[in-house]
Amino acid sequence: MPLPSAVLFDMDGTLVDTEHLWWEATAEVAAEVGYTLGDSDLPEVLGHAVEHTAAHLDSVVTGSPGAAVLGERLNSAFTSRVAAQVVPRPGALALLAELRDAAVPTALVSASPRQVVDLVLTHLGRDWFTVTLAAEDTERTKPDPAPYLAAAAHLGLDPAVCVAVEDTPTGVASAHAAGCAVLAVPSSDVAIPAGPGITLLSSLLLADLPLLAGLTARPAE
């Protein structure tokens, strides 16, 4: 079975265990302005860029210092946590190694700022990826399809022959809208519905080349 032409990976919560660090950073900044983060905030925090979450906090906090100030605080709190602890998700490095051995190009497609992406790459290794995209690299970020469209364009490929690996509904929406086959490996309790072009898996430990090949080999639905 032909292999996918490329595999495009989300970063936070997919390849590295940083989604909880983002939640912790957001909870800290929220507490500083008198707001307690709760389950109702999950859809506006997990999988989103700093600017989106800052705008959300600005809308729910009475007497907010403004989205720009909140964004700076979120970026600082998250960056300091990432610098202190970057842990690959189970199965992530093994899958990257399998793809490299099979000469399948890979891209990192993140909604995090370049500063955070570069910190993670220092720990994870830059050589795994042919292309890396951060939040600043496209005019619009997830859930817009722009990041995945840009990654495929950088590789000279049609998104339809690529597999995107994601962990949140926001990221899945971005990759699916771009036309990629999507492998969703949830990192939180936020449900990701299965559907045409979206395959759910409980762990990257269960992902391998035959499974990825099967995703792009499926006829369009």
LUMKOLTI-399797 format. One record per residue: residue number from 0; x, y, z of N, C-alpha, C in turn. Coordinates in steps of 0.02 Angstrom, whole numbers, padded with zeros to 5 digits, always signed. Last residue first. Layout:
BEGIN
> NUM,X,Y,Z,X,Y,Z,X,Y,Z;
...
END
This chain:
BEGIN
> 220,-00751,+00514,+00027,-00820,+00500,+00048,-00863,+00562,+00039;
> 219,-00621,+00445,-00074,-00655,+00504,-00047,-00728,+00487,-00031;
> 218,-00545,+00291,-00020,-00578,+00332,-00070,-00614,+00391,-00038;
> 217,-00391,+00279,+00070,-00463,+00274,+00069,-00493,+00316,+00014;
> 216,-00258,+00305,+00078,-00279,+00259,+00025,-00354,+00253,+00020;
> 215,-00234,+00379,+00188,-00234,+00415,+00124,-00255,+00370,+00066;
> 214,-00247,+00276,+00285,-00287,+00337,+00290,-00290,+00374,+00223;
> 213,-00154,+00176,+00259,-00225,+00162,+00249,-00268,+00224,+00250;
> 212,-00037,+00235,+00300,-00047,+00223,+00229,-00121,+00210,+00214;
> 211,-00055,+00231,+00438,-00054,+00296,+00404,-00065,+00288,+00329;
> 210,-00047,+00091,+00458,-00108,+00127,+00477,-00110,+00194,+00439;
> 209,+00084,+00062,+00412,+00025,+00033,+00378,-00039,+00071,+00395;
> 208,+00163,+00142,+00506,+00159,+00157,+00435,+00099,+00125,+00400;
> 207,+00065,+00169,+00658,+00123,+00146,+00621,+00113,+00160,+00547;
> 206,-00001,+00191,+00821,+00007,+00216,+00753,+00070,+00189,+00721;
> 205,-00006,+00160,+00952,-00043,+00116,+00907,-00036,+00136,+00834;
> 204,+00056,+00262,+01016,+00088,+00195,+01021,+00055,+00146,+00973;
> 203,-00028,+00367,+01011,+00020,+00360,+00956,+00058,+00295,+00959;
> 202,-00193,+00317,+01062,-00123,+00332,+01078,-00081,+00327,+01015;
> 201,-00322,+00300,+01016,-00313,+00317,+01086,-00241,+00338,+01103;
> 200,-00388,+00376,+00871,-00343,+00326,+00899,-00328,+00348,+00971;
> 199,-00500,+00407,+00737,-00482,+00415,+00807,-00438,+00358,+00830;
> 198,-00500,+00490,+00584,-00491,+00426,+00618,-00468,+00438,+00689;
> 197,-00586,+00571,+00461,-00559,+00579,+00529,-00558,+00512,+00564;
> 196,-00650,+00550,+00341,-00583,+00580,+00339,-00552,+00590,+00407;
> 195,-00807,+00562,+00414,-00770,+00550,+00352,-00703,+00587,+00352;
> 194,-00781,+00547,+00593,-00820,+00565,+00534,-00780,+00549,+00473;
> 193,-00786,+00564,+00772,-00762,+00532,+00711,-00806,+00553,+00653;
> 192,-00766,+00706,+00878,-00810,+00659,+00843,-00776,+00629,+00782;
> 191,-00683,+00721,+01021,-00671,+00733,+00950,-00715,+00683,+00912;
> 190,-00710,+00794,+01182,-00726,+00743,+01131,-00709,+00767,+01061;
> 189,-00595,+00825,+01304,-00637,+00858,+01254,-00647,+00810,+01195;
> 188,-00504,+00771,+01389,-00572,+00743,+01390,-00619,+00776,+01341;
> 187,-00352,+00760,+01291,-00392,+00784,+01347,-00460,+00751,+01343;
> 186,-00291,+00719,+01178,-00248,+00726,+01237,-00286,+00749,+01298;
> 185,-00337,+00607,+01044,-00355,+00658,+01095,-00307,+00658,+01155;
> 184,-00285,+00597,+00897,-00264,+00561,+00958,-00276,+00608,+01016;
> 183,-00336,+00578,+00734,-00347,+00615,+00795,-00331,+00572,+00855;
> 182,-00283,+00596,+00577,-00278,+00549,+00632,-00283,+00589,+00696;
> 181,-00356,+00644,+00426,-00339,+00664,+00494,-00337,+00603,+00540;
> 180,-00312,+00695,+00264,-00337,+00641,+00305,-00313,+00654,+00375;
> 179,-00340,+00869,+00221,-00296,+00813,+00242,-00338,+00756,+00270;
> 178,-00412,+00981,+00191,-00418,+00925,+00146,-00372,+00866,+00163;
> 177,-00427,+01087,+00274,-00373,+01092,+00224,-00376,+01034,+00174;
> 176,-00522,+01040,+00361,-00542,+01092,+00313,-00489,+01101,+00258;
> 175,-00440,+00953,+00434,-00495,+00926,+00393,-00517,+00976,+00341;
> 174,-00356,+01043,+00501,-00328,+00994,+00455,-00381,+00966,+00407;
> 173,-00452,+01117,+00579,-00404,+01149,+00534,-00379,+01101,+00480;
> 172,-00516,+01018,+00654,-00555,+01060,+00608,-00510,+01093,+00557;
> 171,-00407,+00972,+00730,-00440,+00926,+00682,-00480,+00967,+00631;
> 170,-00384,+01085,+00809,-00334,+01062,+00761,-00363,+01016,+00709;
> 169,-00504,+01088,+00883,-00482,+01146,+00845,-00432,+01125,+00791;
> 168,-00510,+00964,+00949,-00560,+00980,+00897,-00538,+01038,+00853;
> 167,-00341,+00896,+00963,-00397,+00937,+00987,-00447,+00948,+00931;
> 166,-00235,+00827,+00906,-00260,+00804,+00971,-00320,+00843,+00997;
> 165,-00173,+00758,+00747,-00196,+00811,+00791,-00223,+00783,+00856;
> 164,-00092,+00739,+00599,-00101,+00707,+00664,-00115,+00762,+00715;
> 163,-00131,+00719,+00428,-00120,+00765,+00484,-00134,+00729,+00549;
> 162,-00065,+00654,+00282,-00100,+00638,+00344,-00082,+00691,+00395;
> 161,-00087,+00697,+00108,-00052,+00704,+00173,-00097,+00680,+00229;
> 160,-00154,+00710,-00005,-00108,+00652,-00002,-00067,+00653,+00062;
> 159,-00225,+00827,+00008,-00263,+00764,+00007,-00218,+00702,+00010;
> 158,-00139,+00935,-00007,-00156,+00912,+00061,-00191,+00845,+00062;
> 157,-00015,+00910,-00128,-00086,+00919,-00118,-00102,+00896,-00048;
> 156,+00150,+00982,-00104,+00103,+00927,-00106,+00031,+00951,-00102;
> 155,+00265,+01054,-00072,+00247,+01045,-00141,+00196,+00990,-00152;
> 154,+00291,+01090,+00055,+00316,+01024,+00035,+00301,+01010,-00039;
> 153,+00225,+01210,+00061,+00297,+01210,+00072,+00329,+01144,+00048;
> 152,+00093,+01161,+00048,+00123,+01201,-00006,+00199,+01203,+00000;
> 151,+00075,+01098,+00171,+00074,+01058,+00110,+00106,+01096,+00052;
> 150,+00083,+01213,+00254,+00131,+01158,+00262,+00134,+01115,+00199;
> 149,-00027,+01287,+00208,+00041,+01314,+00200,+00093,+01258,+00206;
> 148,-00133,+01206,+00246,-00124,+01222,+00175,-00053,+01246,+00163;
> 147,-00114,+01212,+00383,-00103,+01148,+00349,-00097,+01157,+00274;
> 146,-00140,+01350,+00410,-00076,+01319,+00428,-00063,+01253,+00391;
> 145,-00276,+01373,+00352,-00215,+01404,+00325,-00150,+01369,+00346;
> 144,-00398,+01329,+00401,-00355,+01280,+00368,-00287,+01307,+00346;
> 143,-00433,+01386,+00569,-00430,+01400,+00497,-00384,+01348,+00464;
> 142,-00429,+01366,+00707,-00455,+01312,+00665,-00458,+01327,+00590;
> 141,-00257,+01399,+00670,-00309,+01350,+00683,-00366,+01382,+00723;
> 140,-00230,+01564,+00598,-00208,+01501,+00627,-00268,+01456,+00640;
> 139,-00185,+01674,+00465,-00236,+01647,+00510,-00211,+01580,+00537;
> 138,-00063,+01699,+00405,-00105,+01756,+00425,-00159,+01735,+00474;
> 137,+00076,+01603,+00468,+00018,+01611,+00424,-00026,+01668,+00450;
> 136,+00176,+01613,+00562,+00194,+01597,+00493,+00136,+01597,+00444;
> 135,+00147,+01627,+00695,+00162,+01688,+00656,+00171,+01675,+00582;
> 134,+00132,+01496,+00743,+00073,+01540,+00736,+00086,+01600,+00692;
> 133,+00244,+01397,+00640,+00219,+01422,+00704,+00161,+01471,+00690;
> 132,+00304,+01256,+00554,+00262,+01316,+00552,+00238,+01333,+00621;
> 131,+00437,+01174,+00477,+00404,+01190,+00540,+00367,+01256,+00533;
> 130,+00486,+01039,+00372,+00456,+01106,+00377,+00429,+01115,+00448;
> 129,+00545,+00919,+00399,+00565,+00954,+00339,+00544,+01027,+00342;
> 128,+00597,+00858,+00558,+00547,+00892,+00516,+00578,+00926,+00456;
> 127,+00694,+00806,+00640,+00637,+00762,+00624,+00595,+00792,+00568;
> 126,+00788,+00898,+00673,+00800,+00859,+00612,+00742,+00812,+00595;
> 125,+00766,+00957,+00795,+00742,+00992,+00735,+00744,+00948,+00673;
> 124,+00712,+00892,+00946,+00756,+00881,+00889,+00727,+00913,+00827;
> 123,+00658,+00915,+01073,+00633,+00859,+01033,+00680,+00841,+00976;
> 122,+00725,+01028,+01123,+00722,+00966,+01162,+00705,+00906,+01118;
> 121,+00714,+01119,+01020,+00779,+01111,+01052,+00782,+01046,+01091;
> 120,+00578,+01117,+00995,+00623,+01085,+00947,+00693,+01074,+00975;
> 119,+00532,+01193,+01103,+00515,+01122,+01099,+00563,+01086,+01052;
> 118,+00585,+01318,+01067,+00603,+01287,+01130,+00591,+01212,+01128;
> 117,+00518,+01340,+00946,+00591,+01331,+00946,+00616,+01300,+01011;
> 116,+00387,+01354,+00994,+00403,+01300,+00947,+00478,+01287,+00948;
> 115,+00400,+01471,+01070,+00384,+01408,+01103,+00402,+01349,+01059;
> 114,+00431,+01564,+00969,+00475,+01558,+01027,+00464,+01492,+01062;
> 113,+00320,+01555,+00883,+00385,+01529,+00862,+00432,+01519,+00920;
> 112,+00170,+01508,+00975,+00217,+01557,+00948,+00284,+01524,+00930;
> 111,+00062,+01372,+00919,+00102,+01406,+00970,+00148,+01457,+00937;
> 110,+00002,+01298,+00825,-00030,+01362,+00839,+00007,+01400,+00894;
> 109,+00103,+01206,+00708,+00084,+01224,+00775,+00048,+01291,+00778;
> 108,+00160,+01078,+00626,+00111,+01131,+00612,+00079,+01151,+00679;
> 107,+00296,+01005,+00554,+00269,+01024,+00619,+00224,+01084,+00607;
> 106,+00305,+00874,+00433,+00302,+00945,+00450,+00275,+00952,+00520;
> 105,+00400,+00751,+00342,+00357,+00771,+00398,+00359,+00847,+00406;
> 104,+00419,+00629,+00212,+00428,+00696,+00239,+00379,+00710,+00295;
> 103,+00479,+00468,+00226,+00417,+00506,+00220,+00427,+00575,+00251;
> 102,+00581,+00373,+00233,+00590,+00432,+00191,+00524,+00468,+00177;
> 101,+00577,+00276,+00326,+00540,+00262,+00264,+00543,+00321,+00215;
> 100,+00644,+00334,+00430,+00674,+00275,+00398,+00641,+00258,+00332;
> 99,+00549,+00433,+00463,+00615,+00452,+00436,+00647,+00394,+00401;
> 98,+00446,+00353,+00513,+00435,+00394,+00454,+00501,+00415,+00422;
> 97,+00509,+00299,+00625,+00484,+00255,+00573,+00472,+00293,+00508;
> 96,+00533,+00415,+00699,+00590,+00376,+00675,+00568,+00329,+00618;
> 95,+00402,+00454,+00729,+00445,+00498,+00689,+00504,+00460,+00660;
> 94,+00366,+00344,+00808,+00332,+00355,+00745,+00373,+00402,+00700;
> 93,+00454,+00361,+00916,+00457,+00299,+00878,+00423,+00309,+00810;
> 92,+00412,+00484,+00967,+00479,+00479,+00937,+00485,+00416,+00895;
> 91,+00277,+00450,+01010,+00292,+00504,+00963,+00359,+00495,+00928;
> 90,+00251,+00356,+01108,+00248,+00335,+01039,+00269,+00387,+00989;
> 89,+00192,+00474,+01225,+00208,+00403,+01211,+00199,+00386,+01137;
> 88,+00260,+00638,+01194,+00203,+00595,+01206,+00222,+00523,+01190;
> 87,+00406,+00708,+01273,+00372,+00680,+01214,+00313,+00636,+01234;
> 86,+00409,+00847,+01375,+00408,+00774,+01377,+00372,+00748,+01314;
> 85,+00488,+00980,+01442,+00462,+00956,+01378,+00466,+00880,+01378;
> 84,+00505,+01098,+01558,+00485,+01028,+01552,+00451,+01013,+01485;
> 83,+00554,+01228,+01553,+00571,+01186,+01611,+00555,+01113,+01600;
> 82,+00502,+01286,+01441,+00575,+01286,+01449,+00597,+01238,+01503;
> 81,+00366,+01279,+01471,+00394,+01236,+01417,+00469,+01231,+01424;
> 80,+00357,+01378,+01570,+00342,+01308,+01586,+00372,+01261,+01534;
> 79,+00391,+01493,+01501,+00432,+01473,+01558,+00419,+01400,+01577;
> 78,+00287,+01497,+01405,+00357,+01488,+01384,+00400,+01464,+01442;
> 77,+00175,+01524,+01486,+00180,+01461,+01448,+00252,+01447,+01430;
> 76,+00202,+01652,+01536,+00188,+01596,+01582,+00197,+01528,+01548;
> 75,+00218,+01727,+01417,+00272,+01722,+01466,+00263,+01661,+01511;
> 74,+00092,+01713,+01357,+00152,+01691,+01322,+00210,+01681,+01370;
> 73,+00010,+01771,+01455,+00001,+01701,+01436,+00064,+01674,+01403;
> 72,+00056,+01904,+01453,+00063,+01864,+01514,+00056,+01789,+01499;
> 71,+00023,+01941,+01323,+00093,+01944,+01344,+00104,+01900,+01406;
> 70,-00117,+01927,+01330,-00078,+01886,+01284,-00004,+01884,+01302;
> 69,-00151,+02026,+01422,-00162,+01956,+01439,-00122,+01910,+01394;
> 68,-00119,+02138,+01344,-00082,+02125,+01406,-00090,+02052,+01427;
> 67,-00213,+02121,+01239,-00141,+02125,+01225,-00099,+02109,+01287;
> 66,-00339,+02123,+01301,-00315,+02061,+01270,-00240,+02062,+01257;
> 65,-00350,+02203,+01463,-00348,+02204,+01390,-00317,+02142,+01361;
> 64,-00369,+02192,+01597,-00318,+02240,+01575,-00312,+02245,+01499;
> 63,-00543,+02185,+01643,-00485,+02155,+01610,-00434,+02209,+01591;
> 62,-00659,+02204,+01717,-00602,+02247,+01729,-00538,+02220,+01699;
> 61,-00704,+02037,+01715,-00726,+02104,+01732,-00664,+02147,+01748;
> 60,-00676,+01923,+01589,-00648,+01952,+01650,-00673,+02023,+01658;
> 59,-00719,+01880,+01466,-00753,+01854,+01525,-00729,+01885,+01591;
> 58,-00643,+01939,+01367,-00716,+01944,+01362,-00752,+01921,+01425;
> 57,-00513,+01908,+01400,-00532,+01978,+01400,-00608,+01987,+01400;
> 56,-00516,+01771,+01375,-00510,+01796,+01444,-00532,+01868,+01449;
> 55,-00525,+01778,+01234,-00577,+01746,+01273,-00575,+01771,+01346;
> 54,-00405,+01839,+01200,-00469,+01874,+01184,-00526,+01844,+01223;
> 53,-00318,+01739,+01243,-00315,+01806,+01274,-00380,+01844,+01261;
> 52,-00352,+01638,+01154,-00366,+01629,+01225,-00364,+01695,+01263;
> 51,-00308,+01699,+01034,-00377,+01678,+01042,-00395,+01672,+01116;
> 50,-00172,+01722,+01055,-00216,+01779,+01043,-00290,+01760,+01054;
> 49,-00117,+01593,+01067,-00117,+01639,+01124,-00169,+01694,+01115;
> 48,-00222,+01470,+00984,-00165,+01516,+00988,-00173,+01562,+01047;
> 47,-00290,+01315,+01047,-00295,+01382,+01018,-00229,+01422,+01026;
> 46,-00292,+01194,+01112,-00284,+01194,+01039,-00283,+01262,+01007;
> 45,-00390,+01249,+01245,-00352,+01194,+01216,-00352,+01197,+01139;
> 44,-00476,+01368,+01256,-00407,+01365,+01279,-00368,+01311,+01241;
> 43,-00607,+01358,+01225,-00574,+01421,+01207,-00500,+01422,+01225;
> 42,-00653,+01238,+01277,-00653,+01247,+01204,-00617,+01310,+01180;
> 41,-00634,+01263,+01421,-00592,+01216,+01382,-00593,+01228,+01307;
> 40,-00721,+01337,+01494,-00670,+01373,+01457,-00628,+01328,+01412;
> 39,-00798,+01250,+01564,-00831,+01287,+01510,-00782,+01326,+01467;
> 38,-00714,+01207,+01666,-00726,+01163,+01608,-00758,+01200,+01549;
> 37,-00624,+01359,+01713,-00664,+01298,+01724,-00675,+01259,+01660;
> 36,-00530,+01480,+01802,-00539,+01441,+01740,-00577,+01377,+01756;
> 35,-00579,+01618,+01885,-00563,+01548,+01895,-00580,+01509,+01832;
> 34,-00510,+01780,+01893,-00555,+01735,+01858,-00532,+01663,+01870;
> 33,-00423,+01882,+01934,-00483,+01868,+01973,-00533,+01822,+01940;
> 32,-00306,+01895,+01870,-00355,+01948,+01856,-00424,+01930,+01886;
> 31,-00237,+01784,+01911,-00207,+01849,+01925,-00257,+01907,+01914;
> 30,-00313,+01682,+01857,-00316,+01693,+01929,-00289,+01762,+01947;
> 29,-00269,+01689,+01723,-00339,+01703,+01740,-00346,+01720,+01814;
> 28,-00138,+01648,+01737,-00151,+01716,+01715,-00223,+01736,+01732;
> 27,-00161,+01515,+01780,-00122,+01561,+01821,-00137,+01634,+01803;
> 26,-00232,+01460,+01674,-00264,+01463,+01740,-00227,+01513,+01785;
> 25,-00133,+01467,+01576,-00194,+01506,+01568,-00230,+01514,+01635;
> 24,-00040,+01377,+01628,-00020,+01447,+01616,-00082,+01491,+01611;
> 23,-00116,+01259,+01627,-00091,+01286,+01690,-00072,+01360,+01683;
> 22,-00137,+01244,+01489,-00194,+01253,+01534,-00171,+01284,+01600;
> 21,-00005,+01227,+01449,-00043,+01283,+01423,-00103,+01297,+01467;
> 20,+00022,+01108,+01513,+00061,+01167,+01532,+00026,+01230,+01508;
> 19,-00060,+01019,+01449,-00076,+01034,+01518,-00037,+01095,+01543;
> 18,+00005,+01017,+01325,-00063,+01044,+01329,-00082,+01061,+01401;
> 17,+00126,+00956,+01318,+00126,+01025,+01340,+00056,+01054,+01346;
> 16,+00200,+00832,+01278,+00149,+00837,+01330,+00148,+00907,+01359;
> 15,+00214,+00822,+01101,+00243,+00835,+01167,+00187,+00849,+01217;
> 14,+00133,+00786,+00995,+00201,+00759,+00998,+00233,+00768,+01067;
> 13,+00007,+00832,+01051,+00012,+00779,+01001,+00081,+00746,+01005;
> 12,+00021,+00933,+01142,-00027,+00881,+01157,-00025,+00823,+01109;
> 11,+00084,+01037,+01019,+00062,+01034,+01089,+00007,+00981,+01099;
> 10,+00092,+01001,+00871,+00144,+00996,+00921,+00116,+00985,+00991;
> 9,+00034,+00910,+00726,+00025,+00961,+00776,+00080,+00951,+00829;
> 8,+00116,+00853,+00580,+00102,+00844,+00651,+00087,+00910,+00686;
> 7,+00092,+00773,+00434,+00094,+00841,+00462,+00071,+00837,+00535;
> 6,+00174,+00673,+00321,+00135,+00672,+00383,+00147,+00739,+00418;
> 5,+00161,+00637,+00145,+00190,+00673,+00202,+00145,+00664,+00262;
> 4,+00107,+00541,+00065,+00161,+00582,+00037,+00196,+00622,+00091;
> 3,+00084,+00379,+00139,+00063,+00449,+00130,+00121,+00489,+00103;
> 2,+00129,+00235,+00037,+00133,+00275,+00098,+00104,+00344,+00086;
> 1,+00031,+00111,-00045,+00073,+00171,-00048,+00071,+00209,+00018;
> 0,+00042,-00060,+00000,+00000,+00000,+00000,+00044,+00062,+00000;
END
